[in-house]
Amino acid sequence: MRRRHKRLHSCIYHICCAALALVMIYPILWLAFSAFKEKSDIFEDAGKLWPSQWFFENFANGWKGFAGVGFDTFFINSFIVTIGATALSVFFSIFVAYGFARIRFKGRGFLFACMMMTLMLPVQVLMVPQYMLFSKFGWINTFLPLIVPYFGGYAFFIFLCVQFIKGIPTELDEAARIDGCGRIGIFFNLILPLSKSAMVTSAIFSFYWRWADFIGPMLYLKKPKLYTVSVALKLFADPNSVTDWGAMFAMSLLSLIPVILIFLFLQKYIVEGISTTGLKG
């Protein structure tokens, strides 16, 4: 009887999880199937997923882009901004975190608290002063405002890496000093290899956020040849003319591929990096 009850509970549990997963994934499925529909069929029967006729021309029409710029350029721009910002934010976040976690200096707690307070600042508060500053630098219509601000790291990633580094035994640092390593040597030869999980977790989150960022590119990039995918998708809908929804959905579907691939190949590091953060070694 107990086995039957366990099987029944397990069956009900999995059915509920499957139903909830279907509800959550339904918008993505609708987007995916709508990318293969003709414009006239997309909204006629919005609840119908399966296309009555597969229309592959949406991808060719969408790839042409607009304003004489193809979507290949938009994808390249997104990769430049995303990879550049991610590389800077991850490396300098672990570098700053190493200082907070291992080096004792006067005012460390105060500086760490100030850094954490930056997470409470709304993005809208920083827009105007940052735009004025970057405008004086002559960085408008360049990728620099979207990459350079991450030169000093990102507060959330610094906090994540600090908690992770604190879990690394300090005895390893002492052993490295006996072997002749200084602070820089300990960082590159010990902390970086052991902090791979935290770094990969930070890189995944950074990639997601930068790839989906719309406000930043929309604010600083004025030329179509510099647009990222997020901006291009928004401007694909022209209120002054007939919007090619099929082509727009097709490019939206393609824009999800890098994010999905990153998640599939690196999802184990997300769980490992978060679950081991703050654990004492």
SULWOFEN-V816367 format. One line per field, one symbol per residue. ss: DSSP state (h for helix, s for strand, l for the rest). A space follows every 10 residues. Layout:
# SULWOFEN-V816367
ss = ???
This chain:
# SULWOFEN-V816367
ss = lhhhhhhhhh hhhhhhhhhh hhhhhhhhhh hhhhllllhh hhllllllll llllllhhhh hhhllsllsl hhhhhhhhhh hhhhhhhhhh hhhhhhhhhh hhlllllhhh hhhhhhhhhh llhhhhhhhh hhhhhhhlll lllhhhhhhh hhllhhhhhh hhhhhhlllh hhhhhhhhll llhhhhhhhh hhhhlhhhhh hhhhhhhhhh hhllhhhhhh lllhhhllhh hhhhhhllll llllhhhhhh hhhhhhhhhh hhhhhhhhhh hhhhhlllll l
